[in-house]
Amino acid sequence: MDQSTERITLGDVTISRVTEFYGSSKMSPGQFFPGSPDGSWDENRDWLEPDFWNPRTDECHTAIQSWLLRSEGRTILVDTGVGNHKDRPYAPVWNRLDTDYLGHLAAAGVRPEDIDIVVNTHLHIDHVGWNTRLDGRTWVPTFPNATYLMPRRDFDFWDPANENRTVLGRGNQNVFEDSVTPVHQAGLTHLWEGTYRIDKNLRLDSAPGHTPGSSVLTLESGGDQALFVGDLVHTALQIVEPDINSCFCEDPAESRATRHKLLGRAAENNALVFPAHFGGQGAAEVVRSGSKFAIKEWAGFSRIS
């Protein structure tokens, strides 16, 4: 595994980190992860601080970022963050952002028209935002030459026409209309089910729990492996305490089971785990620790702060 501060290479695939936001989630551990065992955050304070938790304000820290992959001559963007200028009345921390995300993408050597595939691991507010950009008063696809891979189960679940109840309440309001529908109407989406093979190195599989259609992207190339797990692991404490769910999980029991399964797979195969929201060095190699897991080594990215 060739590593540098700007990108890492796993087999024949290079991975770059494209950040949109890093900072406070405006939520305490008790709010964000209500099932946390008593004292668990304090017991792990020496490595959770400052990347994942600020004990002085008692607020969880989170990164909004994309993983940029280059595989078999194609450029693939995994998750697209919150997006600019989006009306998010029930998620004020993400309301009408104005970030330099596209500038950060350019710094990685990529223009929007260079993206061949967009992977939305699930269709939450902070994973689909840059699917579209505002052109005058119209939401248009940000990546006009891309195929947007979306899990069909999430597409159906979040479609407002289906009136599904969700633990988010109104937290995902406007997201389907401004960040999903425009690319679907443009004929750019592929709604997949079960398993979807992108190329010889990359495969998407269903990983339900956080949302009905949550997915994991598996990378296997040249003896290296990685799992891009979206929000199945939302904070690093969930590696050492895998029974903890975030307050945003639609099916808590299924989410726990899927997390144990994926972390077990990562430990058995020495696979790097790439969650969507880790600050610090972004990804980690994990090992088993009894019925739980531990962090063996962090990835080679520079820490963000």
C-alpha positions as CSV (number, residue, x, y, z in Angstrom):
1,M,0.0,0.0,0.0
2,D,1.6,3.2,-1.2
3,Q,0.6,6.1,1.1
4,S,1.1,9.9,1.0
5,T,-0.6,12.8,2.7
6,E,-2.6,13.7,-0.4
7,R,-3.8,10.3,-1.5
8,I,-3.3,6.7,-0.9
9,T,-3.1,3.8,-3.4
10,L,-4.6,0.4,-2.8
11,G,-3.7,-2.0,-5.6
12,D,-4.6,-0.3,-8.8
13,V,-6.9,2.2,-7.2
14,T,-6.0,5.7,-6.0
15,I,-8.1,7.4,-3.3
16,S,-8.2,11.1,-2.6
17,R,-10.1,12.9,0.1
18,V,-12.3,15.9,-0.9
19,T,-13.6,17.9,2.1
20,E,-16.6,20.1,2.3
21,F,-16.8,20.8,6.1
22,Y,-15.2,19.9,9.3
23,G,-16.3,21.0,12.7
24,S,-18.9,20.8,15.4
25,S,-22.1,18.8,14.7
26,K,-23.8,21.0,17.4
27,M,-24.8,17.8,19.1
28,S,-23.5,16.2,22.3
29,P,-22.5,12.5,22.4
30,G,-25.7,11.8,24.3
31,Q,-27.8,13.4,21.6
32,F,-25.9,12.0,18.6
33,F,-25.3,8.5,20.1
34,P,-28.0,8.1,22.7
35,G,-27.0,4.4,23.4
36,S,-23.5,5.2,24.4
37,P,-22.4,3.2,27.5
38,D,-21.9,5.4,30.6
39,G,-18.5,6.8,30.7
40,S,-17.5,5.5,27.3
41,W,-16.6,8.8,25.8
42,D,-14.5,9.8,28.8
43,E,-12.8,6.4,28.9
44,N,-11.6,7.0,25.3
45,R,-11.0,10.7,25.6
46,D,-7.3,10.5,24.9
47,W,-7.8,9.5,21.2
48,L,-11.4,10.8,20.6
49,E,-10.2,14.4,21.4
50,P,-10.0,16.6,19.3
51,D,-10.9,14.8,16.0
52,F,-14.2,13.3,17.1
53,W,-15.2,15.1,20.3
54,N,-14.6,18.4,22.1
55,P,-15.0,17.7,25.8
56,R,-15.0,21.3,26.7
57,T,-18.1,22.1,24.7
58,D,-19.3,18.4,24.8
59,E,-20.0,18.5,21.1
60,C,-19.2,15.7,18.5
61,H,-17.1,16.7,15.6
62,T,-17.8,15.5,12.1
63,A,-16.4,15.8,8.6
64,I,-18.4,16.1,5.5
65,Q,-16.3,14.8,2.7
66,S,-16.2,12.7,-0.5
67,W,-13.9,9.9,-1.4
68,L,-12.5,10.3,-4.9
69,L,-11.4,7.1,-6.6
70,R,-9.6,6.4,-9.8
71,S,-10.1,2.9,-11.1
72,E,-9.7,1.3,-14.5
73,G,-9.5,4.7,-16.2
74,R,-12.6,6.1,-14.6
75,T,-13.1,8.7,-11.9
76,I,-15.6,7.8,-9.2
77,L,-17.0,10.1,-6.5
78,V,-18.3,8.4,-3.3
79,D,-21.0,10.6,-1.6
80,T,-21.4,14.3,-2.4
81,G,-21.9,16.0,0.9
82,V,-24.4,18.8,1.7
83,G,-24.1,21.1,-1.3
84,N,-24.4,24.9,-1.6
85,H,-27.5,27.1,-1.3
86,K,-29.8,24.3,-0.3
87,D,-32.8,25.2,1.9
88,R,-32.6,23.0,4.9
89,P,-35.1,24.5,7.4
90,Y,-35.0,21.5,9.8
91,A,-31.2,21.0,9.6
92,P,-29.9,24.5,10.4
93,V,-26.2,23.5,10.5
94,W,-26.5,22.6,6.8
95,N,-28.8,25.4,5.7
96,R,-27.7,27.4,2.7
97,L,-24.0,26.5,2.9
98,D,-21.5,28.3,0.7
99,T,-18.3,26.2,0.7
100,D,-15.5,25.8,-1.8
101,Y,-16.1,22.1,-2.3
102,L,-15.7,22.3,-6.1
103,G,-12.4,24.2,-5.5
104,H,-11.3,21.3,-3.3
105,L,-12.3,18.9,-6.0
106,A,-10.2,20.9,-8.5
107,A,-7.2,20.7,-6.1
108,A,-7.5,17.0,-6.5
109,G,-7.1,17.4,-10.2
110,V,-10.8,16.9,-11.2
111,R,-13.4,19.1,-12.8
112,P,-17.1,18.2,-12.4
113,E,-17.3,17.0,-16.0
114,D,-14.5,14.6,-15.4
115,I,-16.6,12.5,-13.0
116,D,-17.7,9.2,-14.6
117,I,-19.6,7.7,-11.6
118,V,-21.2,9.1,-8.5
119,V,-21.9,6.7,-5.7
120,N,-24.5,7.8,-3.2
121,T,-24.1,5.2,-0.4
122,H,-27.6,6.3,0.8
123,L,-29.8,9.3,0.3
124,H,-29.5,11.4,3.5
125,I,-29.1,15.1,3.4
126,D,-25.3,15.1,3.8
127,H,-24.6,12.4,1.1
128,V,-26.4,13.8,-2.0
129,G,-26.1,17.6,-1.8
130,W,-23.5,18.2,-4.5
131,N,-25.4,15.9,-6.9
132,T,-26.8,19.2,-8.1
133,R,-25.9,22.8,-8.3
134,L,-28.0,25.9,-8.7
135,D,-28.0,27.4,-12.3
136,G,-30.0,30.6,-12.0
137,R,-33.1,29.2,-10.2
138,T,-32.8,25.7,-11.5
139,W,-31.1,22.7,-9.9
140,V,-29.0,21.0,-12.5
141,P,-26.6,18.0,-12.3
142,T,-23.2,19.0,-11.0
143,F,-21.6,16.1,-12.8
144,P,-23.2,16.1,-16.2
145,N,-21.3,13.2,-17.6
146,A,-21.7,10.9,-14.6
147,T,-23.9,7.9,-13.9
148,Y,-25.3,8.4,-10.4
149,L,-25.6,5.0,-8.6
150,M,-28.4,5.1,-6.1
151,P,-29.8,2.2,-4.0
152,R,-33.3,1.6,-5.2
153,R,-34.6,0.9,-1.7
154,D,-33.4,4.3,-0.6
155,F,-34.8,6.0,-3.7
156,D,-38.2,4.5,-3.0
157,F,-38.0,5.1,0.8
158,W,-37.1,8.8,0.5
159,D,-39.5,9.6,-2.4
160,P,-42.0,12.0,-0.7
161,A,-44.8,10.6,-2.8
162,N,-44.5,7.3,-0.8
163,E,-45.1,9.2,2.5
164,N,-42.8,6.9,4.5
165,R,-42.3,7.7,8.2
166,T,-38.7,8.2,9.2
167,V,-36.7,8.9,12.4
168,L,-35.5,12.1,10.8
169,G,-38.9,13.6,10.8
170,R,-38.6,16.6,8.5
171,G,-34.8,16.5,8.6
172,N,-34.5,15.4,5.0
173,Q,-37.0,17.9,3.7
174,N,-36.3,19.2,0.2
175,V,-33.5,16.8,-0.3
176,F,-35.2,14.5,-2.8
177,E,-36.6,17.4,-4.7
178,D,-33.4,19.4,-5.1
179,S,-30.7,16.7,-5.0
180,V,-32.2,13.5,-6.4
181,T,-35.1,14.3,-8.7
182,P,-33.1,16.6,-11.0
183,V,-30.5,13.9,-11.9
184,H,-33.1,11.2,-12.2
185,Q,-35.2,13.4,-14.6
186,A,-32.0,14.1,-16.6
187,G,-31.7,10.3,-17.1
188,L,-28.4,10.1,-15.2
189,T,-29.4,7.7,-12.4
190,H,-29.0,3.9,-12.2
191,L,-31.1,2.4,-9.4
192,W,-29.4,-0.8,-8.3
193,E,-30.5,-3.6,-6.0
194,G,-28.7,-6.3,-4.0
195,T,-25.2,-6.1,-5.6
196,Y,-23.7,-4.0,-8.4
197,R,-20.3,-4.5,-9.9
198,I,-18.7,-1.2,-11.0
199,D,-15.5,-2.8,-12.3
200,K,-13.0,-5.5,-11.4
201,N,-11.9,-3.5,-8.4
202,L,-15.1,-2.1,-7.0
203,R,-18.4,-3.6,-5.9
204,L,-21.5,-2.2,-4.2
205,D,-23.5,-4.3,-1.8
206,S,-26.6,-3.6,0.3
207,A,-25.8,-2.9,3.9
208,P,-29.2,-1.9,5.5
209,G,-29.9,-0.5,8.9
210,H,-28.9,3.1,8.9
211,T,-31.4,3.6,6.1
212,P,-33.3,0.8,4.2
213,G,-31.0,1.1,1.2
214,S,-27.6,1.9,2.9
215,S,-24.8,0.4,1.0
216,V,-21.1,-0.5,1.3
217,L,-18.5,-0.1,-1.5
218,T,-15.9,-2.8,-1.4
219,L,-12.5,-2.3,-3.0
220,E,-10.4,-5.4,-3.8
221,S,-7.2,-4.8,-5.8
222,G,-3.7,-6.2,-5.8
223,G,-4.1,-7.9,-2.4
224,D,-5.4,-4.6,-0.8
225,Q,-8.9,-4.2,0.4
226,A,-11.1,-1.4,1.7
227,L,-14.7,-0.8,2.7
228,F,-16.4,2.5,2.2
229,V,-19.2,2.2,4.8
230,G,-21.1,5.4,4.6
231,D,-22.8,6.1,7.9
232,L,-22.7,2.5,9.3
233,V,-19.8,3.9,11.3
234,H,-20.4,7.5,12.1
235,T,-17.8,8.2,14.8
236,A,-14.7,6.3,15.8
237,L,-16.2,5.3,19.1
238,Q,-18.5,2.9,17.2
239,I,-15.4,0.8,16.3
240,V,-14.6,0.0,19.9
241,E,-18.3,0.1,20.9
242,P,-20.0,-1.4,17.8
243,D,-23.5,-1.7,19.4
244,I,-23.8,2.1,19.5
245,N,-26.1,3.6,16.8
246,S,-26.5,7.2,15.8
247,C,-29.8,8.8,16.5
248,F,-30.4,8.8,12.7
249,C,-30.5,5.0,12.2
250,E,-33.9,3.9,10.8
251,D,-33.6,0.3,12.0
252,P,-31.3,0.1,15.1
253,A,-31.2,-3.7,15.4
254,E,-30.3,-4.1,11.7
255,S,-27.8,-1.3,11.9
256,R,-26.0,-3.0,14.8
257,A,-25.9,-6.3,13.0
258,T,-24.6,-4.8,9.7
259,R,-21.9,-2.9,11.6
260,H,-20.7,-6.0,13.4
261,K,-20.7,-7.9,10.1
262,L,-18.8,-5.2,8.2
263,L,-16.2,-4.5,10.9
264,G,-15.7,-8.3,11.2
265,R,-15.1,-8.5,7.5
266,A,-12.6,-5.6,7.7
267,A,-10.7,-7.2,10.6
268,E,-10.5,-10.6,8.9
269,N,-9.2,-9.2,5.6
270,N,-7.0,-6.3,6.8
271,A,-9.3,-3.9,5.0
272,L,-9.2,-0.2,5.6
273,V,-12.5,1.2,6.8
274,F,-13.5,4.5,5.1
275,P,-16.5,6.0,6.9
276,A,-18.2,9.1,5.5
277,H,-17.7,11.4,8.4
278,F,-14.4,10.7,10.2
279,G,-12.2,13.7,10.9
280,G,-8.6,13.1,11.8
281,Q,-6.9,10.8,9.2
282,G,-10.2,9.7,7.8
283,A,-9.9,6.0,7.7
284,A,-8.6,3.1,9.8
285,E,-7.5,-0.5,9.9
286,V,-9.4,-2.4,12.6
287,V,-8.7,-5.7,14.5
288,R,-11.0,-7.8,16.7
289,S,-11.0,-7.2,20.4
290,G,-13.1,-9.9,22.0
291,S,-16.7,-9.3,20.8
292,K,-15.7,-5.7,19.8
293,F,-13.0,-4.1,17.7
294,A,-10.0,-1.8,18.1
295,I,-8.1,0.6,15.8
296,K,-4.9,-1.0,14.6
297,E,-3.6,1.9,12.5
298,W,-4.9,5.1,10.9
299,A,-4.8,5.7,7.2
300,G,-2.0,7.8,5.6
301,F,-4.1,11.0,5.0
302,S,-3.1,14.3,6.7
303,R,-5.3,15.1,9.7
304,I,-7.9,17.7,9.0
305,S,-8.7,20.3,11.7
